[in-house]
Amino acid sequence: MKQRQAILLGISLLTAISSASELDERLSLMQSIRYTDNKQCHYAIGEDEAGNIVNMLIAAHSQPGIDSEIVLSALNEALRRGCSLNELDRAGLSSLAAAVLFNDADMVRFLLKHGADTSVKIYRPDSLVNGMNTFEFFDWLMINAAKKNDMRDRTEIQKILAEYNKISLDFHKNK
């Protein structure tokens, strides 16, 4: 299973390669990755603790040239092993908050379908977003985008979160 996961990760990393020197660099990086727990949810690169495999895959999913199906397959495998969707990354973001930040509607949909918790709060004591849940963070992104004339279209994520919130409210109302 570990070998299959490494192969999937390797394929997704290699799909974005544009030069021989970049290939050498990525192959070297792949060879230095090791898991630090039995479930293979956390990894290190060399001597440095690097983080959670789920968060790394979510970041990879939104990158140009990466095969999203391979990333989703690796993510499903990580979830099958018991890796958490709600663990904060090194930047203090949950997987869902990261997908919202990356404006990755397909990943937001995937995460909500697989049980990501919208109430997980961002932990960034040095930032205005510290303590925000997914909905608050999305609102903050929209307000700040308008102030900065950021033209990214976040309509799809807005629709996904609104639908999820409606379903969640209906569920709790009918309990």
C-alpha positions in Angstrom: 0.0 0.0 0.0 2.8 2.4 0.9 4.4 1.7 -2.5 1.1 2.4 -4.3 0.8 5.7 -2.5 4.3 6.7 -3.4 3.7 5.8 -7.0 0.5 7.9 -7.1 2.3 10.9 -5.5 5.2 10.4 -7.9 3.0 10.4 -10.9 1.2 13.5 -9.8 4.4 15.3 -9.1 6.0 14.2 -12.4 3.0 15.3 -14.5 4.0 19.0 -13.9 7.6 18.7 -15.0 8.9 21.0 -17.7 12.7 20.4 -17.8 15.3 17.7 -17.1 16.7 19.7 -14.2 13.3 20.0 -12.7 12.8 16.2 -13.1 16.1 15.6 -11.2 14.9 17.9 -8.5 11.5 16.4 -8.1 12.9 12.8 -8.2 15.3 13.8 -5.4 12.5 15.3 -3.4 10.3 12.2 -3.8 13.2 9.9 -2.6 13.6 12.0 0.5 9.9 11.8 1.6 9.1 9.4 4.4 6.0 8.7 6.5 6.2 9.5 10.2 3.2 7.5 11.4 1.7 4.1 11.0 -1.4 5.3 9.1 0.9 7.2 6.7 -0.9 10.5 7.3 2.1 12.5 8.1 5.3 12.8 6.3 8.8 14.4 6.5 11.2 15.4 3.9 14.7 14.7 4.9 15.1 15.7 8.6 12.3 18.3 8.4 8.7 17.5 9.5 6.7 18.5 6.5 3.1 17.9 7.5 -0.1 16.1 6.7 -0.4 14.2 3.5 -4.1 15.2 3.1 -3.2 18.9 3.1 -0.3 18.3 0.7 -2.6 16.5 -1.7 -5.2 19.3 -1.5 -2.5 21.9 -2.3 -1.3 19.7 -5.2 -4.9 19.3 -6.6 -5.1 23.0 -7.5 -1.8 23.2 -9.3 -1.7 23.5 -13.1 -0.5 20.3 -14.8 -1.4 18.0 -12.0 -3.7 15.1 -12.8 -6.6 15.7 -10.4 -7.9 12.2 -10.7 -4.6 10.8 -9.4 -4.6 13.3 -6.5 -8.2 12.3 -5.7 -7.3 8.6 -5.8 -4.4 9.3 -3.4 -6.7 11.4 -1.2 -9.3 8.6 -1.0 -6.6 6.2 -0.1 -5.4 8.5 2.7 -9.0 8.8 4.0 -9.4 5.0 3.9 -6.3 4.7 6.1 -7.9 7.1 8.6 -6.2 10.4 7.9 -8.1 13.5 9.0 -9.7 16.1 6.8 -9.9 18.5 9.7 -6.3 18.6 10.9 -4.7 22.0 10.5 -1.8 22.4 8.2 1.5 24.2 9.1 -0.2 27.5 8.1 -3.0 26.9 10.5 -5.6 26.2 7.9 -8.0 23.2 7.7 -8.1 21.3 4.5 -11.4 22.9 3.7 -10.1 26.4 4.4 -7.1 25.7 2.2 -9.4 24.5 -0.7 -11.5 27.7 -0.3 -8.3 29.8 -0.4 -7.0 28.0 -3.5 -10.5 28.6 -5.1 -10.7 24.9 -5.8 -14.5 24.2 -6.1 -14.0 20.6 -7.0 -12.0 20.0 -3.8 -14.4 21.9 -1.6 -17.2 19.7 -2.9 -15.1 16.6 -2.4 -14.1 17.6 1.2 -17.7 18.4 2.2 -18.9 15.1 0.7 -16.3 13.2 2.7 -17.1 14.9 6.1 -14.9 18.0 6.3 -16.1 20.1 9.3 -16.9 23.7 8.4 -16.6 24.8 12.0 -12.9 24.0 12.3 -11.2 27.3 13.2 -8.1 28.7 11.6 -5.2 29.0 13.9 -3.0 31.9 12.9 -2.4 34.1 15.9 -0.5 36.7 13.8 -3.4 37.1 11.3 -6.8 38.6 11.0 -8.2 35.2 10.0 -7.3 33.6 13.3 -10.3 31.9 14.8 -12.5 32.0 11.7 -14.5 29.0 10.5 -14.9 28.1 6.8 -17.9 30.4 6.3 -16.3 33.4 8.1 -13.1 32.8 6.2 -14.9 32.7 2.8 -16.7 36.0 3.7 -13.4 37.6 4.7 -11.8 36.5 1.4 -14.8 38.0 -0.5 -14.7 41.3 1.4 -10.9 41.6 1.0 -11.0 40.6 -2.7 -13.4 43.5 -3.3 -11.1 45.9 -1.5 -8.1 44.7 -3.5 -9.9 44.5 -6.8 -9.2 40.8 -6.9 -11.0 39.5 -9.9 -11.0 35.7 -9.0 -14.5 34.3 -9.5 -15.5 32.5 -6.3 -19.1 32.1 -7.3 -18.9 28.3 -7.5 -17.5 28.0 -4.0 -20.1 30.4 -2.7 -22.9 28.2 -4.2 -21.3 25.0 -2.8 -21.0 26.5 0.7 -24.5 28.0 0.6 -26.0 24.7 -0.4 -24.1 22.8 2.2 -25.2 25.3 4.9 -28.8 25.0 3.8 -28.7 21.2 3.9 -26.9 21.3 7.3 -29.5 23.7 8.7 -32.4 21.6 7.4 -30.9 18.5 8.9 -30.6 20.1 12.4 -34.0 21.7 12.2 -35.6 18.3 11.5 -33.9 16.5 14.4 
